Amino acid sequence: MRILWELRDGPLGARALRAQTGDMSSSVLYERLTELGDARLVRQCENREYELTQLGHELGQAIEPLDKWAQRWARELPLSPS
């Protein structure tokens, strides 16, 4: 999910994507990109950057309500354990 999140604003090259994902190891990054490509959520552009496919964008739109709910829930949680 982190890779999808980082690509939501537009294409990124592998180095930029790796930096955005907290310096995820190269092998893990490429493994995830392959999996996301096989799932047709991410594709590699001609300039070798990675971008979301239409399905990838639609997935982001589909989970947006869950994100809004999670943010509301987090605001209602106590700041410290009782």
C-alpha positions in Angstrom: 0.0 0.0 0.0 2.9 2.4 0.7 4.0 2.3 -2.9 0.5 3.0 -4.1 0.2 5.9 -1.7 3.5 7.4 -2.9 2.4 7.2 -6.5 -1.0 8.9 -5.9 0.3 12.3 -7.0 2.1 11.2 -10.1 4.9 9.1 -11.5 8.2 8.5 -9.7 11.5 6.9 -10.6 12.8 4.0 -8.6 15.3 6.1 -6.6 12.7 8.7 -5.7 10.2 6.0 -4.9 12.7 4.2 -2.7 13.5 7.5 -0.8 9.8 8.1 -0.4 9.2 4.7 1.2 11.8 5.1 3.9 14.7 3.6 2.0 12.9 0.3 1.5 15.5 -2.2 0.2 15.9 -2.3 -3.6 15.0 -6.0 -3.7 11.8 -5.5 -1.7 10.8 -2.4 -3.8 11.3 -4.2 -7.1 9.5 -7.3 -5.8 6.5 -5.1 -4.7 6.5 -3.2 -8.0 6.5 -6.5 -9.9 3.5 -7.7 -7.8 1.7 -4.4 -8.3 2.4 -4.6 -12.0 1.1 -8.2 -12.2 -2.1 -7.0 -10.4 -2.3 -4.2 -13.0 -2.2 -1.4 -10.4 1.1 0.1 -11.4 3.0 0.3 -14.7 6.4 1.5 -15.8 6.4 4.4 -18.2 8.7 4.7 -21.2 10.9 7.0 -19.2 11.3 4.2 -16.6 9.2 6.0 -13.9 6.4 4.1 -12.2 2.8 5.3 -12.2 -0.6 4.1 -11.1 -2.8 2.6 -13.8 -6.5 3.5 -14.0 -7.2 0.5 -11.7 -4.7 1.8 -9.3 -6.3 5.2 -9.2 -9.7 3.6 -8.8 -8.4 1.6 -5.8 -7.3 4.8 -4.2 -10.7 6.3 -4.7 -12.4 3.2 -3.3 -10.4 3.2 0.0 -10.7 7.0 0.5 -13.8 6.6 2.7 -11.9 4.1 4.9 -9.1 6.6 5.3 -11.6 9.3 6.3 -13.2 7.0 8.8 -9.7 6.0 10.2 -8.8 9.7 10.7 -12.1 10.4 12.6 -11.5 7.3 14.7 -8.0 8.3 15.5 -9.2 11.7 16.7 -11.6 10.0 19.1 -9.0 7.8 20.7 -7.6 8.8 24.0 -4.1 10.4 23.8 -2.8 8.1 26.5 -3.8 4.7 27.8 -6.3 4.8 30.7 
